[in-house]
Amino acid sequence: MSDTPQSFENFKLNKQLLLAINEAGYEKPTPIQAQALPLALAGHDLLGIAQTGTGKTAAYLLPLLFKLKYAQGKHPRGLVLAPTRELVLQITDEVNRFAKYTDLRSVSLYGGVGPKSQIEALQEGVDLIISTPGRFLDLYNRGEIFTRDLKTMVMDEADKMLDMGFMPQIRSTLEVIPVKRQNMLFSATFSGRVEVLSQEFLEFPERVEVTPQATTAETIRQVKYAVPNLKTKIHLLEFLLRQQELKRVIVFTKSRKNAEAVSNYLGRRDLGEVKVIHANKGQNTRIHSMDLFKAGDVRILVATDVAARGLDITEVSHVINFDVPLIYDDYVHRIGRTGRAEKDGEAITFVNPAEAYHFDKIEGIIRMQVVELSLPEGVEVPPTPFVEKQEYEREIDLQKRKENPDFKGAFHEKKGNPGTNPFKPTEKKRGNKNSKAKKNRSQLKTQSKYKNK
Ligand code: AMP
């Protein structure tokens, strides 16, 4: 889309949110964010058709948090309903990430645990509730939630909520919240039932939609390697780059940090000149690197997705996905760099144990099974360091719980570090020192490094 804003700065967001977005490493809005943000910020009701992996959560959370601004009153002003406890926790993670430089108070509510600490958190005052439909109604019926200040309501993964039989709870909820409010409904599919729900829930909605690109050019050979750890990824990358047939290669990483680390490493390995492009590089530097690469003076270009988008580079012989992209559509964009203009190309993806889940989803989107190759002999495979193994296990636990909310993994309910916040007033004890309520409020920051770098 040519009118896609290039930066989050183009939206009417405040500096607290922009700072947090920057810190999250989001360089540019995803297509669903680019479409949804201006409409939601202008106060429209929204119907969003988008799957996980498109950046849909931030598409509704940023306008919502912008509207809530700062802690105010005692009763919730925003409500997000989501089908599972796992999704509630994931959304809470994103809320914590974006609201880091505000004093907004969010509480997550879900079943499977006693309500006591959730009730205590509510009683301390709350701006935003993230909840499963059942638990929300349960606590409302107990008189623990006052809905009269609710001005914005979101339903996430509406299709899944309907599949899980939550329609009665949703209808009851709609009866007990103020009529005048902004509504956003997100769903991966737009089935007949979702349509019925959207008619009941939304008023003159604007529709925003991203459909994953399903096809990848037939001239591209796609392969993957299961790689146990980061060090092995680096060894494999070096091994491949030593092969002569890799004439002109783009190596994609998921973050600027990885792009820098990979290019620094390669730069020291006697592989010829390596250039790196990411959003922190000035425009001129980027253009210069691109020109050298295009002219064939530089064989290896390391890039993040954002930096590479929209660049017409032909005659790339190989794309190497050092990291699996978190925005699944980026896979299609990345490999589209090779096999252009009738030229054959190869796309090689390195998949670590935690990324296997995401790559599986990508294979669903491109509707094909990518051939897996065994690691070439000569690639050193060092053991996985303990901390790295733990990170993978935590991420895999999380993925399993996403698929099955009853799954109890080794890491469930691990709490993260809320971090420091220069914008937050130093004294905001808000009443008592009830630690349980606080624990509930600051929320289980289970998500970690692998979600966002
Ligand atoms: P979602 O579709 O909301 O589940 O998001 C998928 C993943 O993409 C999550 O890990 C987000 O943190 C990440 N993400 C969302 N928006 C962006 C963005 N603009 N740039 C980079 N990553 C993003």
Residues whose N, C-alpha, C, O or C-beta is under 5 A from the ligand:
A	BS01	AMP	G25 Y26 E27 K28 P29 T30 Q51 T52 G53 T54 G55 K56 T57 A58 L326 I327 K451 N452
